[in-house]
Amino acid sequence: LGSFWVCPDTSTQNISFRDFKSTGASSMEKIDAAFCTRPVQLAKIVHETAQIFQNGTGEDIPPEEAKSGVQVACPTRSRTGDGQAPFCYAVEVARSPLVNFSR
């Protein structure tokens, strides 16, 4: 099914991230971010959906009970080359209701 990688767009001049090493509250530093170190694999999401349905013992599963998430981290560096805390994404996987058609 494939995979996808995410990366924040740091090329825009309007985006700044707090320097996590600084103790000053107003310190801002421009950063460069790379793509996440591991992809979000769509086959795993499909497999997880099948597991949710299978564990539902044939009952319909409402959307609020069929949610899950994937966390990925993108490495960051300051424009001077110093390593920074990673930029993290929490990708929510929301599914439509899982309905058992065989009943």
KEKE-3310 file (N, C-alpha, C; in steps of 0.2 Angstrom, whole numbers, plus 5000, padded with zeros to 4 digits):
npx = (5004:5010:5019:5021:5030:5033:5036:5040:5038:5050:5055:5048:5048:5041:5040:5045:5054:5054:5069:5075:5085:5088:5086:5080:5064:5060:5068:5071:5074:5079:5076:5081:5073:5072:5065:5054:5061:5056:5044:5026:5017:5005:5000:5001:4992:4980:4980:4979:4966:4959:4962:4955:4942:4941:4943:4932:4922:4912:4903:4896:4907:4908:4914:4921:4927:4936:4947:4965:4982:4998:5014:5027:5044:5053:5070:5079:5089:5098:5101:5114:5120:5119:5112:5095:5080:5068:5055:5039:5026:5009:4999:4983:4972:4957:4943:4929:4913:4914:4906:4897:4893:4889:4879)
npy = (4994:5006:5020:5035:5050:5064:5081:5097:5113:5123:5133:5144:5161:5166:5156:5151:5142:5139:5139:5126:5124:5136:5147:5159:5167:5173:5169:5165:5154:5151:5136:5121:5107:5090:5076:5064:5051:5038:5031:5033:5019:5013:5000:4995:5002:4998:4985:4986:4992:4980:4972:4979:4978:4964:4961:4966:4957:4954:4964:4980:4994:5010:5026:5034:5024:5018:5025:5028:5032:5038:5041:5052:5058:5072:5075:5090:5104:5119:5134:5136:5124:5116:5103:5100:5099:5086:5089:5085:5075:5070:5059:5057:5043:5042:5033:5028:5022:5005:4992:4977:4968:4955:4950)
npz = (5000:5003:5010:5019:5022:5034:5035:5043:5035:5035:5027:5026:5030:5041:5051:5066:5079:5096:5105:5113:5121:5127:5141:5141:5139:5128:5118:5101:5088:5071:5062:5054:5047:5045:5035:5043:5053:5052:5041:5040:5039:5028:5026:5039:5046:5039:5043:5057:5058:5053:5064:5075:5071:5071:5084:5089:5090:5080:5082:5078:5077:5083:5077:5086:5094:5086:5084:5082:5084:5077:5080:5075:5073:5068:5064:5069:5066:5071:5062:5063:5064:5075:5085:5089:5099:5093:5080:5083:5077:5079:5072:5069:5067:5061:5059:5049:5054:5058:5052:5053:5040:5038:5047)
capx = (5000:5014:5021:5022:5035:5031:5042:5038:5040:5054:5058:5044:5052:5036:5040:5051:5052:5058:5076:5073:5091:5088:5082:5076:5057:5059:5073:5068:5079:5077:5079:5080:5070:5072:5059:5054:5065:5052:5038:5019:5016:4998:4998:5000:4985:4975:4981:4976:4959:4956:4962:4950:4936:4941:4943:4925:4918:4907:4899:4897:4911:4907:4920:4925:4931:4940:4953:4971:4987:5005:5019:5033:5048:5058:5076:5080:5096:5098:5104:5122:5122:5118:5106:5089:5074:5065:5049:5035:5019:5005:4995:4977:4969:4950:4940:4922:4911:4916:4900:4897:4888:4887:4874)
capy = (5000:5012:5024:5042:5054:5071:5086:5103:5117:5128:5138:5151:5166:5167:5151:5150:5137:5140:5136:5122:5124:5143:5149:5165:5165:5176:5167:5161:5152:5148:5129:5117:5101:5085:5072:5060:5046:5032:5032:5030:5014:5012:4993:4994:5006:4994:4979:4989:4992:4973:4969:4982:4974:4957:4961:4968:4950:4955:4970:4987:4998:5017:5030:5036:5018:5015:5029:5027:5037:5036:5047:5052:5063:5075:5079:5097:5107:5126:5136:5136:5117:5113:5098:5103:5094:5085:5091:5078:5074:5065:5058:5054:5039:5042:5028:5028:5016:4998:4989:4970:4966:4948:4949)
capz = (5000:5003:5016:5018:5027:5035:5037:5043:5030:5038:5022:5026:5035:5047:5056:5071:5084:5102:5106:5119:5125:5130:5147:5140:5137:5121:5113:5096:5083:5065:5062:5048:5049:5040:5035:5049:5053:5050:5038:5042:5034:5027:5027:5046:5048:5037:5048:5064:5057:5053:5071:5079:5069:5073:5092:5091:5090:5076:5084:5075:5081:5082:5075:5092:5097:5081:5082:5085:5082:5075:5082:5071:5075:5062:5067:5068:5067:5070:5055:5064:5063:5082:5085:5093:5100:5087:5079:5083:5074:5082:5067:5072:5062:5062:5054:5048:5058:5056:5052:5051:5035:5038:5052)
cpx = (5004:5015:5021:5026:5032:5037:5039:5041:5044:5057:5054:5047:5047:5037:5046:5049:5057:5064:5075:5079:5091:5084:5078:5069:5056:5064:5070:5074:5076:5080:5077:5078:5070:5065:5059:5058:5062:5046:5031:5017:5008:4996:4997:4994:4979:4974:4977:4969:4956:4956:4957:4943:4935:4940:4936:4920:4912:4902:4901:4902:4910:4914:4924:4929:4936:4946:4959:4976:4994:5009:5025:5037:5053:5064:5076:5087:5095:5102:5112:5124:5121:5112:5101:5084:5071:5058:5044:5028:5015:4999:4989:4974:4962:4947:4932:4919:4912:4909:4900:4891:4885:4881:4867)
cpy = (5006:5015:5031:5045:5061:5075:5093:5108:5123:5133:5144:5155:5167:5162:5151:5145:5140:5136:5132:5122:5131:5143:5155:5164:5168:5174:5163:5160:5149:5141:5126:5110:5096:5081:5067:5054:5039:5034:5030:5025:5012:5005:4992:4997:5001:4987:4981:4989:4985:4971:4973:4979:4967:4956:4963:4963:4951:4960:4976:4991:5006:5021:5032:5030:5015:5020:5026:5032:5034:5042:5046:5058:5065:5078:5086:5099:5115:5128:5136:5129:5113:5109:5101:5097:5092:5088:5085:5079:5069:5064:5054:5050:5038:5037:5029:5022:5010:4994:4982:4969:4959:4946:4949)
cpz = (5000:5010:5014:5024:5028:5037:5037:5038:5034:5034:5023:5032:5041:5052:5060:5076:5090:5103:5113:5123:5129:5136:5146:5137:5130:5116:5107:5091:5077:5065:5055:5050:5043:5040:5041:5048:5051:5046:5042:5037:5034:5028:5035:5049:5045:5041:5055:5063:5057:5060:5075:5077:5071:5081:5094:5091:5086:5077:5080:5080:5079:5080:5081:5096:5092:5079:5085:5082:5080:5077:5078:5073:5069:5066:5065:5069:5067:5064:5056:5064:5070:5082:5090:5094:5094:5086:5078:5080:5078:5076:5069:5066:5064:5057:5054:5052:5054:5057:5049:5046:5035:5043:5048)
residu = (LEU:GLY:SER:PHE:TRP:VAL:CYS:PRO:ASP:THR:SER:THR:GLN:ASN:ILE:SER:PHE:ARG:ASP:PHE:LYS:SER:THR:GLY:ALA:SER:SER:MET:GLU:LYS:ILE:ASP:ALA:ALA:PHE:CYS:THR:ARG:PRO:VAL:GLN:LEU:ALA:LYS:ILE:VAL:HIS:GLU:THR:ALA:GLN:ILE:PHE:GLN:ASN:GLY:THR:GLY:GLU:ASP:ILE:PRO:PRO:GLU:GLU:ALA:LYS:SER:GLY:VAL:GLN:VAL:ALA:CYS:PRO:THR:ARG:SER:ARG:THR:GLY:ASP:GLY:GLN:ALA:PRO:PHE:CYS:TYR:ALA:VAL:GLU:VAL:ALA:ARG:SER:PRO:LEU:VAL:ASN:PHE:SER:ARG)
# end
